[in-house]
Amino acid sequence: MEQVYHRWIHSETGQTPLERFSILPKIPDLSLVREAFLFSESRTVTKTATVSLYGNDYEVDQALVGRKVDLVFDPFDLSAINVRYMDRDFGKAVIHKISRHSHPMTIAHSPETIKPTGIDYLSLVDKQHRKYLGSPIGYRELNAEEEK
């Protein structure tokens, strides 16, 4: 995007996107980035204030009995589940019984099962970046204007 699209002259505006929209991108807070990659599942809380998620049982706040809640979690770690009801945070669910430690979609790959391609994509991107801008890839400078 940075090397080609932003520098290509648009047929209708006669300008490159970089010239037309010379606004520095705002880097989001890392906690928001992490939140974007969390999974969410809806469950109804039982009479005993528990929920089940992939064979694991968790205790939640008594006030949520009978209500449908959202369980927000990192798919690689089912030991830390955040409970939300109507977009309000109700804290962490307490592990009652855990038999699965990660989401079924997460498959552990050992280094032996992954075959390297021999292509270093980051080096290719860095080489193009240096060719056009003459400097290494750096994100620190993006927020430099905002901090002033």
C-alpha positions in Angstrom: 0.0 0.0 0.0 2.7 2.5 1.0 5.0 1.8 -1.9 2.4 1.5 -4.8 -1.2 2.4 -4.0 -0.5 5.6 -2.0 1.9 6.9 -4.8 -0.3 6.0 -7.8 -2.1 9.0 -9.5 -5.8 8.5 -9.3 -7.6 8.9 -12.7 -10.4 11.1 -11.3 -8.6 13.3 -8.8 -5.3 13.6 -10.6 -3.6 13.2 -7.2 -2.0 10.3 -5.4 -3.9 9.2 -2.2 -0.8 10.3 -0.3 -1.2 13.9 -1.6 -4.9 13.9 -1.2 -5.1 12.5 2.3 -1.8 13.5 3.9 -3.1 12.5 7.4 -0.8 10.4 9.5 -2.4 7.2 10.6 -3.3 6.9 14.3 -1.8 3.9 15.9 -4.5 2.3 18.1 -3.9 1.4 21.7 -2.4 -2.1 22.0 -5.2 -3.2 24.3 -7.7 -2.4 21.5 -5.6 -4.4 19.1 -5.6 -7.4 21.5 -9.3 -7.1 22.0 -9.9 -7.3 18.2 -8.4 -10.8 18.2 -10.3 -12.2 21.1 -13.1 -14.8 20.5 -16.6 -14.4 21.9 -19.2 -17.1 22.5 -22.7 -16.6 24.0 -23.9 -18.9 26.7 -26.9 -19.0 29.1 -26.0 -19.1 32.8 -27.4 -22.1 34.7 -29.3 -22.1 38.0 -26.0 -22.8 39.8 -24.3 -19.7 38.2 -22.1 -21.7 35.8 -21.5 -21.7 32.1 -19.9 -24.4 29.9 -17.4 -23.6 27.1 -15.8 -26.4 25.1 -16.1 -29.0 27.8 -14.9 -26.6 30.6 -17.1 -25.3 33.4 -16.8 -21.8 34.8 -18.5 -20.0 37.7 -19.9 -16.5 37.1 -21.7 -13.8 39.0 -24.9 -15.0 40.7 -26.8 -12.0 39.3 -26.4 -13.5 35.8 -28.4 -16.7 36.5 -30.8 -17.4 33.6 -29.3 -14.7 31.4 -27.5 -15.0 28.1 -23.9 -13.8 28.5 -20.9 -13.3 26.2 -17.7 -15.1 27.1 -14.7 -13.3 25.7 -11.4 -15.1 25.6 -8.1 -15.7 23.9 -8.5 -18.9 21.8 -5.1 -20.1 22.9 -5.9 -19.8 26.7 -9.3 -21.0 28.0 -8.2 -20.4 31.6 -9.0 -16.7 31.4 -12.6 -16.0 30.4 -14.1 -12.5 30.7 -17.9 -12.3 31.2 -20.0 -9.6 29.6 -23.7 -9.0 29.8 -25.4 -6.3 27.7 -21.9 -4.9 26.9 -21.1 -4.5 30.6 -18.1 -6.3 32.1 -18.8 -8.7 34.9 -15.2 -9.7 35.5 -13.5 -13.0 35.0 -15.2 -16.4 35.2 -13.8 -18.7 37.8 -12.6 -22.1 36.6 -14.7 -24.9 38.0 -13.6 -27.7 35.8 -11.1 -27.5 32.9 -10.3 -30.2 30.5 -9.5 -28.2 27.3 -6.9 -25.4 27.5 -7.3 -24.0 24.0 -10.1 -23.5 21.4 -10.7 -26.5 19.1 -9.6 -24.4 16.1 -6.2 -23.8 17.5 -3.8 -26.5 16.4 -0.4 -26.8 17.9 2.2 -27.1 15.2 5.6 -28.3 16.1 8.5 -26.7 14.2 9.0 -30.1 12.5 5.6 -30.0 10.8 6.0 -26.5 9.3 8.0 -26.6 6.2 9.9 -23.3 5.5 9.3 -21.7 2.1 12.8 -20.1 2.0 11.2 -16.7 1.3 11.9 -13.9 3.8 8.8 -11.7 3.2 9.8 -9.1 5.8 13.2 -8.6 4.1 11.4 -8.1 0.8 9.1 -5.5 2.2 12.0 -3.8 4.1 14.0 -3.7 0.8 11.2 -2.0 -1.1 10.6 0.4 1.8 14.3 1.4 1.9 14.3 1.8 -1.9 11.4 4.3 -1.9 12.0 6.1 1.4 15.7 5.5 2.1 15.0 4.5 5.8 14.1 1.3 7.7 10.5 0.6 8.6 9.6 2.4 11.8 6.3 3.0 13.5 7.5 5.3 16.3 7.5 8.3 14.0 3.8 7.9 13.1 2.7 9.2 16.5 5.4 11.9 16.7 3.2 14.6 15.4 0.3 13.8 17.8 2.6 13.9 20.9 3.7 17.5 20.2 
